[in-house]
Amino acid sequence: MLKFLIDENMPRSTAEALKEIGYESLDVSDYKLSGESDEKIFKFAQNEKAVIITADRGFGNILRFPLGKHYGIIISNFPNEMSTAEMNSHLVRQIQSLSEDQISGSLVVIDSKKVRTRKT
């Protein structure tokens, strides 16, 4: 089963929403990684064998974070007007619709209208 690392720019409730449906979910704040570089967060995620969930589009840079060289990166791209509960619900639903193979090593962008996956 997939394990997730929730970046600091995501609501802390995202980790709880994933835990409620059976996923292991870590929050960077619990590991004193708030404010750390993307590279340090990426390295921690790789050591934990975790998929990163972030709103930071910098993680979409495939030169810095090459496809197939990580456990997966999910970029959450929702409007600011969307409530946290609605965003979490949509995000969880979309994650559940993807297979582990679709996420592993991939860059996945989830927004309110669609899911885009880029894989090697």
URKAVEN-V788149 format. One line per field, one symbol per residue. ss: DSSP state (2 for helix, 1 for strand, 0 for the rest). phi: phi as a letter, one per 20 degrees, with the letter a starting at -180 (. if undefined). burial: + if it has 16 or more other C-alpha atoms within 10 Angstrom, else -. A space follows every 10 residues. Layout:
ss = ???
phi = ???
burial = ???
This chain:
ss = 0011110000 0222222222 0001111222 2000000222 2222222200 1111002222 0000000000 0011111000 0002222222 2222222002 2220001111 1000111100
phi = .fccdeffed ffffffffff doeebddgff dldfnffgff fgfffffeld eedbdefgfe ffffcfgndb epcddecdff fffgffffff ffgffffeeg ffegmddddd cfdbcdcccf
burial = -+++++++-+ ++-+++++-- ---+++++-- --+----+-- ++-+++--++ ++++++--++ ----++++-+ ++++++++-- ---+--++-+ +---+----- -+++++++++ +---+-----
